Amino acid sequence: MRYLRTPITILRFGPQSFGVDHRPLAQTPTEIAAMAWVQPIDSSMVEYDPGYSGPERRKVWTFAELHAADEANGTPADQIEVGGKTWLVWSADPWPAGFMIPAHWTAEIRLIQPLRPEAGTP
């Protein structure tokens, strides 16, 4: 099976901020348009998180920078919109340029559902 480049939208959030009542404020992400190769993850790969099945996991290769969650500075993971669904960047790794391969990013993404109620709502 051949995988073609797919247009994706990367949603990048800043560190979480809180209101005067100490409740988290709703965040507005920065949207970044990019192209990526998106493939299903091989079901033979070791799965450490039993809550996720094969159809809910993908592997992404892109030239756009991707970020996983950073708990040290409170930055949530990037989200990727592709195929009408929203995915969470679970892990992201930069790959340096080599012989005939340009520098790029590879990431594992997992299907997410929006939280209800969203942050900042009563």
N, C-alpha and C positions, 0 to 999 in steps of 0.2 A: 504494500500500500504506500502511495506517495503522498506526502503532506506538503501542502502549499503554504506560502506565507499568508497569514491571516491578520486583518486589521484588529487591533486591540486598543482599549482605553485604560490607561493606568490611573488609578485614583490614589493620590498621595496625601496623607493626612499629616498634620504637624503634631507636636506634643499636646496632650490633653490639657485643657484649661478648665477652671472651676469658677462658678459664680460666687456672689457674696453669701449665698446660702449653703455654700460648700458642695453643691451638686454639679456634676459634670455638664458643661455646655455642649450643645450640638456643634459638630465641626463641619466646615465646608472644605471638601477636598480640592486639591489642584488636579485638573485633568490633563493628562499627557497622551497624545495620540501616537501610536507606534505600530510597527509591523512585527510579527513574531511567528515562529513555527510552534504549533501547539500539538502535542501528541498524547494519546492515552498512555498511562504508565503500565508497563508490563506487569501482569498479575503474578508473575513468578518472583517479583521483587519482595524483599522482606518488608512486612508491614508492622511497625511498632505501635501504631495507634489503631486498635481494633474497631473504633467507631467509624472508620472510613473504609469504603469499599472501592473497588477498581473504577467504576464509573464516576466516582466523586473526586478522582485524582488525575492530574495532568502534569506533563513536563513541558516547559516553555524555554525556547531559545530566542533571544532578542538582542538588539544592539542598544536598547534603552536600559538605563540603570534601574534595577529593581531592589526593593528593600524589604526584608523580613522585619518582624517586630523587634524593637530595641527597648527592653525593659529598663536599662540603665538611665536613658533620658526620657522615657515615657512616650516614645513614638510608636504608634500602631503600625502594623504591617501594611504594605501597599495592597490595594484590591485591584483586580483586573476584570474588566468586562469583556467577555468574548462569547460569541454564540448566543447572545441574549441572556446570559447568566453572569452572576458575579462570583468571582473566585478570590480566595485569600492567598497571598504569597506566604507559603509555609517555610520555605528555605530558599535563599538566593546566594549564588556564588559567581564572582567575576572570573572570567577566563581570559588570560593574557593572550596577546597575539602570538601566533606561531607560524612557521614556514608559510603556508598559503591560507591560514585561517585568521581572519581579523579578530580583534578583541571583542568579546561579547559577554552576555550574562545568561546563565541557566538557572532555572528556578523550578521548584515543585509547588504547584498550586492546588488548592482544595476548594470544593464547592461550599459556599456559605449561604445562609439565609439571613435576612436582616433581623436585627433584634426588635422585639416589640415589648414595651414601648421604646422608642428611640431615646438616646441621651438628650436631656434638656426638656423633656415633656413631663407634665405633671402626672 
